[in-house]
Amino acid sequence: MARVQVNPSGGTRAGMPAHLRSRIAATAAALAALAGPAAETAAQAIVYGRLVGGIEHATHVVRSDGSVGSRTSAASSQWGSSMLGVRGEEALGGGWTALYKMEGAIDITTGHPSGALWNRFSYVGLASPSAGTLRLGNFLSVSNDVWYLDPTGQQWLGSAVLVKGRNWNGAANAIQYDTPAIGGFAASIQHSFGDGGGAGDRSAKTAVSLVHRGSRHQVRFIADTARDAGGRRANLFEHSHELTLGATWDAGDVTWFAAAQRLHAPDATAGPDRAIHWWAGLHWQATPALTWIGAFYRVGLNRGGGSARLAVTGVQYRLSGRTLLYATLGSLHNGATTDFSERYWEPQRPGLGRMVGYYGIAHSF
């Protein structure tokens, strides 16, 4: 069974078959209908999204013929996912609310969905201020909560690079419970019953995210485990245990970020089965419209796997509450035995580093 990563900053890229075109046409018609009469009822549907587009330049790219050179290309989701969604809720009385959400990543350079149509979220649930929220369906994994701890907000140059997208897993056939906040503490618990591979599929995923929020700080602990179809945790960057501990501190114009991750694949028989990944960084609010980002990431692998590091700097300039300009530059250094890339699915020669820059516009609606 082919594995499709569903992540907040990119996604798989493929052509669009005819049956998918018809599904999208039907979905567009449904969204148009929802946006009209639904506005007159208590169960209002909201259509929303974000479009991110720009230009990317990368050095030391390994081409299909084995040569190495630079690449300049159109960019769709390097700063953050381009996406389209619809969500809504209905008051049920007694403080209870029914809710739903459907959201999918798109590639604006082609107009195609990035993978399945609603690959980010498709769920229905019930919520209460005192009892919390229970949801059933398809989700981004709770491990994506690392977004709160990443100085770049999980851009393509960010916390996913040195773990090859490990934090970008999805959770299909899943149930998730979010507790109400009590004294600044809250938790999310998620379990996926597998990827739908049929009888004998044991690709279950379980994740927990615990957070304490104060007026200036956030401390978060995330634990998750992902198994393959055979129930094994044998791939460090795909099916493994992952523990994350991190914090942020708001010091006025500067917000500080720091976190550490431990990955373990106890069933791996070859190659590294453990990794320690850590990072630190900051946001400096230079003006109300201009934000400067700086971050440094490092990973170390056991069993002679080596180490790698990534330094990132960038700026974001808000033209309005919905539109911003962004520019991000990163320097990736691989050790003699590591082969990381900002496009984790793309092969890179061990020891070959890379400079990457991307620039563009993001608009939310």
C-alpha positions, -999 to 999 in steps of 0.1 A, spaced: 0 0 0 15 33 -10 19 58 18 7 94 13 21 120 37 -5 147 46 14 176 60 8 213 68 35 226 45 33 206 13 19 172 2 23 148 -26 21 161 -62 3 142 -89 -19 146 -119 -56 147 -116 -76 117 -129 -110 122 -145 -130 108 -115 -112 132 -92 -122 162 -114 -158 152 -112 -156 148 -74 -141 183 -71 -168 197 -94 -195 182 -72 -178 195 -41 -176 230 -55 -214 229 -62 -220 217 -26 -199 244 -11 -217 271 -31 -250 257 -19 -238 257 17 -226 293 15 -260 305 6 -291 293 25 -269 280 54 -262 316 63 -299 320 73 -298 291 98 -281 284 131 -260 257 115 -240 281 93 -213 267 70 -181 286 66 -159 283 35 -123 292 42 -88 287 29 -53 299 23 -33 303 -9 5 304 -8 26 309 -39 61 321 -48 95 311 -61 120 286 -47 158 283 -54 178 254 -42 215 243 -47 230 209 -48 199 192 -62 205 156 -74 189 153 -108 173 122 -123 204 116 -144 226 116 -113 241 151 -119 240 178 -93 230 214 -99 207 242 -89 170 244 -93 146 274 -95 109 266 -95 74 279 -87 65 273 -51 31 264 -37 32 256 0 68 262 13 57 289 38 26 270 47 -1 248 31 -24 261 5 -57 247 15 -95 248 11 -120 239 37 -156 241 50 -166 239 86 -197 245 106 -215 239 139 -250 237 153 -261 246 188 -279 217 204 -289 232 237 -276 226 272 -242 240 261 -237 212 236 -226 219 200 -224 196 169 -195 204 146 -179 193 114 -149 201 92 -135 191 58 -101 205 47 -77 196 20 -43 208 8 -40 221 -28 -11 229 -51 -18 263 -65 9 259 -92 -13 232 -109 -47 237 -92 -47 200 -82 -53 186 -47 -22 175 -29 -32 139 -24 -67 129 -13 -94 155 -16 -99 161 22 -65 148 32 -60 172 62 -93 169 80 -128 153 75 -146 148 108 -178 152 128 -181 157 165 -197 170 197 -184 197 220 -192 212 254 -174 239 274 -174 216 304 -170 182 288 -145 190 260 -147 179 224 -150 145 208 -144 141 171 -145 111 147 -130 109 112 -97 118 95 -71 142 111 -36 156 110 -18 137 137 -16 153 171 22 151 166 16 182 143 12 202 175 50 206 172 38 236 151 34 256 183 70 250 192 87 256 158 101 291 152 93 288 115 58 274 120 67 241 103 77 257 70 95 234 46 126 248 63 118 240 98 114 212 124 103 186 98 136 186 77 159 167 100 133 140 108 122 136 71 86 147 77 80 125 108 58 152 124 36 154 93 17 121 97 -20 119 92 -45 99 114 -72 82 93 -100 61 108 -94 80 140 -110 93 172 -98 124 191 -107 139 224 -97 174 235 -102 183 272 -114 216 283 -87 240 297 -84 238 335 -60 261 352 -41 266 320 -37 228 314 -53 210 284 -48 178 266 -55 161 232 -57 123 229 -59 107 195 -61 71 182 -61 59 146 -73 24 140 -52 20 109 -49 33 73 -77 11 59 -54 -15 44 -80 -43 49 -80 -74 72 -48 -78 91 -38 -41 88 -21 -32 121 -10 4 112 -24 19 143 -13 53 156 -17 68 191 -8 103 202 -11 126 232 -4 163 235 -3 180 269 0 217 273 2 244 299 -4 280 288 2 311 308 0 348 300 35 347 284 46 310 282 36 277 268 50 243 278 41 213 257 48 176 258 38 153 229 41 115 227 31 95 197 37 61 182 31 50 146 31 14 134 33 -1 99 7 -25 84 24 -53 103 23 -36 136 61 -29 136 80 3 145 109 -4 122 115 29 104 129 58 124 113 85 103 80 68 95 70 42 120 85 48 154 80 63 189 84 100 191 86 122 223 87 160 221 92 185 249 93 222 243 84 257 254 79 292 242 83 325 261 69 359 251 93 386 262 75 415 245 89 422 210 108 389 211 93 354 215 117 325 223 113 289 212 131 257 223 123 220 220 139 186 219 127 153 203 136 117 208 128 91 181 130 54 186 123 25 162 127 -6 184 120 -30 156 146 -16 132 171 -43 122 194 -21 101 205 15 102 199 39 130 171 31 155 174 63 176 176 100 170 179 131 192 166 163 175 166 197 191 162 233 181 160 269 193 149 301 178 131 334 181 106 358 165 114 395 167 85 418 161 105 446 146 74 466 137 37 459 139 39 446 103 74 431 101 85 399 119 121 384 117 126 347 123 158 330 133 162 292 141 188 265 144 181 227 143 204 197 149 199 159 148 222 131 159 216 94 149 230 63 166 246 32 150 270 55 130 241 74 114 259 107 119 245 142 124 231 171 104 222 207 111 200 234 97 202 272 101 172 293 90 164 330 88 134 347 74 111 377 74 73 381 71 57 414 63 19 419 67 2 440 41 -31 434 59 -47 410 83 -51 385 55 -21 390 32 16 388 39 49 387 20 75 361 31 111 354 25 130 324 40 166 313 36 181 281 50 215 264 51 214 226 54 247 208 63 247 170 61 274 150 78 293 123 58 265 97 63 233 118 64 212 127 34 185 152 46 167 175 22 140 202 26 119 180 4 122 149 25 109 126 -2 136 137 -26 169 117 -27 200 135 -16 236 123 -16 251 116 18 273 145 29 259 169 3 245 201 19 220 225 4 211 262 4 174 269 -1 155 302 -4 118 308 -11 99 340 -14 62 347 -21 28 358 -10 3 342 14 -34 351 15 -61 337 38 -98 340 33 
